[in-house]
Amino acid sequence: MKKQHLFATAALAAILASCSQVGPSARVHNPIDPMPQVAVPTYLDFNPLDIQGKNLPTYKNPFPAGTYEHFVAMPSYPTTMDDYCDEKLLGKLNANNSKIIICLPQQRARVYVEGRVAMDWPISTGTNGHETPTGTFRIIEKKEEHQSNRYGRFVNANGKTTNSNADTANGIPEGQSFIAAPMPYWHRLTLDGVGLHVGKVVPGKRLSHGCIRSPRNAIKKFYEYSVLGMPAYISRAIEDYNRGGAVRSIDVKYRPSGDHTDMAPGQTVPQSTPPAAVTQTH
């Protein structure tokens, strides 16, 4: 076990030192200043979110059944539709002791309360050309029933769908109507419409126009306990579980034009004026 832990620690260090690149985006967002992390005692010598050797035939889950560590140490994690929920811990959630981390490389959403994971579920984020922005945000709106004002489907006069993945950015075809895509259990993170909501999810796959799609049962449970002002981090790396989900500033640095390269020393991020009309992505 000691060798396995040392191997996992080295692997984690390599992952945290790497940066995955994503493409450009033209959206305008509303990042907030980085927030202090909740520190918790280190009780593991490696990060269970990146445990190694799960694909080996001799692998045995080293953690007690029912614990979060056991959940993430299962061979199917992170590419599983299974979710984890500690409702007792969720009951303690407030805007000051919690955060949600959207982990882009693993395509998982994790809610931390008092430095411990209270929820973990699969997500599908933005595809090439519609990337979900990295950054530090807060939940600025909650809405149980919500609809996109940009994405949905076009139908003709007979009610037949002519485009099931319609975008109204270029207008609505003559003689057709637009039916907006539903976004139940909406959690807005940006002024121009990036948020969490119910949507199709394929484990490990990016499918959306920029939003964070979630399975209904998971996001519905989160909606019951989430609060306005709750911190939200969209990260291009796996967080440090041993320190209560700490994230590196470089991995959640906000880039207004989708520039995910490192900025030069002393360079500041230009602040853009929020759009006059709020739009929604899907």
N, C-alpha and C positions, 0 to 999 in steps of 0.2 A: 504493500500500500504506500510505503514511503517513496519508492521509486515512481509510482504512478503520480503521487502528489507533486514531486519535483518536476516530472515531465509536464504536468498540467500547468505548473507555475511558469515554466519556460515558454510554453505555448501561448499562455495568456499574455505574457510580456510582449511576445512577437506580434500578437494581434493588436494590442493597444498601441504599438508603435507604428502600425500601418495605417494608411488612409485610403479609403475607397473613393474613387472619383465619380461624380455624377454630372450630367449635362446641364446646359443652360436653361434658364427659365425667365420669363418676362414679367412675372407677377410682382406685386408690391406687397410687403408684409409688415407686420408691426412687432418687431422683436422687443423684448424687455431686457433690462440689465440682468446679468447672471445672479442667481440666488445662492445663498449659503447652503452647503450640503449638511445633511444630518449625519453625524459621525456615530458609528456603532463599534463595539469592541470586535476585534478580529478573532474569530473562533475557528477559522479554517485556513489551511496554508495554501489553498488554491481556490480558483473561482469555479464553483459548480456549474455556472452558465457556459463554461467552456471545457468541461471535463473530457478527457481523451480516452480513446480505446473502446468506445461504446459499440463499435462495429466488429469487435473481435468475438469469436465464438466462446472464448473463456471469460468474457466480461460478466461481472456480477455487480448489481447496483449496491454501492457501499453505504447507502443511507437508509434510515428507518422508513418503512412504508407510511404514507400519509403526510410526510414532511415535504416542504417545498423543494428541498435539496434532492429528495428521492424523485420528485416529479421531473426536474430538469436533467437528472442523471439517467432517465429512461432512454433506451436506444432510439426511440422515435423522436425525441426532442432535438431541435426545435421545429422540425417539419411535421407537426402533428396538429390536428384540429382540436385536440383535447385542451382544456383550460384548467387553471388552478384558481381556487378562491378560498380565502380565509375570512369568512364573514364576521367573525368576532373581531379580527384586527381591522376590517373595513369599518366597523362600527365606531372606531376611534378617529376616523379620518376628519381632518379639517384643513383649511387652506395653509396652515402654518406647519403642519407635521407630515405633509404628504407631497407626492409628486407622481406624475406619470411619465414614463420614458418610452418613447417610440424607437425601438432598436431596428434600424433599417437593414443591417446585414443579416439579422436573424428573422426579420419580419415578425416580431413579437411586440406586444404592448405589455408593460409591466408597471403596476401601481405599487409604490412603496409607501408604507405608513410607519412612522417612527423607525425608519431605517430598515424595515423588513418588508418582503414582498407579500402583498395582500391579494393581488390578482395578477394573472399572466394568461394571455390569450393570443391566438394567431391573428395577423392582420395582413392586408394587401395594400401597399402604398403606390405612389405614382410611377408610371412607366417612362421610358425615354421620351424627352420632349415635354413631359408633364410631371417632372420630378417633384416629390414632396420635399419642401425646403428643410434643411437642417436649421436649428435655431433654438432659442430659449423663449418660451411663450407662457401664457396663462390661459386658462379656460375663461373666455370672455362672454360666452353665451351658451345657454342650455335650452333645448327645445325638443319636446318629445315627438312632435310631428313637424317635419321640415321638408322643403322641396328645393331642388336646384332651380335657379333661374337661367341656367345656361345649358345644362346637359339633360338629355332625356331621349324622346323619340318623336319622329314626325309621322303623322297619319294622314291619309288622303280623305276625300269627302265621304268615302264608303266606310271609313273607320279602319282601314287596313294599314298596318305599319309599313312605311316605306324606308325608314331608317331607324334601326333600334339603338344606334349609338350616335344620336344627333347632337350637334353643337350649334347653338343659335348665334355664335359669334359672327357668322357671315349671313345672317338673316334666315327667315323661314321661307321655304319654296312656295311659290304661288299656288294657291288652291289647297294648301295643306295646313295642318294645325300642329302645334307643339304640345306634347304632354311631358311635363317636368318629371325628372327622376325623383322618387321619394328618398328621403334621408332620415329615417327614424332615429330617435335618440341622439340627436345632433349635439355635438360639443364643438363650438367654434374656437379656433386658436388664432386666426389671423383676420384682419379686416377684409381682405379680398377673398375669403372663403375657404381656407384650408381648415379642416376639422375632422373629427371622428364621427362615424355614423354606421348604420347597418348597410351592408353591401356584400357582394359576392367575394369570397375569400378562397384562395387556393394556397395551402401552406408553402411558404418560401417563395411565392410568386408576386410580382408587382403588377397590378392590374388597373389601377385607378387613374384619374386625371389629375391627381395631386392630393386628394384627401386620404384619410386613413380608414379603409373599410374594415369592418369588424363583424363577426357572427352575431346574430340577434341576441342570443341568450347572454353572451358575455357583455356586450355593450349595454344591454338592458340592466344587468346587475350593476355595472359601473355607474349607470345613470342614477340609480337609487341612492348612491352614496357620494357621488362627485359633487363638488361645490365650485361656485364661481371664484376666480382668483387662484385656483389650484395651479401650481407650477407644472409646466409641460416641457419636456426636452425631446427634441427630435434629433437623434444622434446617428452618426455614421460609423459608430464603433460600439462594441459591447461594454456596458458600464461595469464599474468595479463593485461587484456584489459585496465583497468583504467590507467595504466602507459605506454600506447603506445605499448602494446604487450611485456612487459618485461618478460624474462624467467629466472628461477632460474638456477644457475650453475650446481646444482646436476642433474637437469632434462635434460641438454644438455651436460653433461660430456661425453667426448669421451672415448670409451673403445675398444682397438684394437682387442681383442679376443671375443667380445660380452659379456664381464663380466659387467652385469648391477647391480652389488651390489656396495654398498658404499666402497670406498677404505679407508684404515687405515689412520689416521692423518699423514701427512708428506710423504705419499707414492706418488710417481710420476708415470705418465703414460709412459711406455717405448715406444720409437719411433721406428717403423719398417721401413725397407728400402722398398720404393715403388717397385712393380714388374717391371721387365724389359719390359714386354709386357702389354699394357693396354687392359683390358677385359671389357665386358659390361654385366650387369645383366638385367633382364627383369621382 
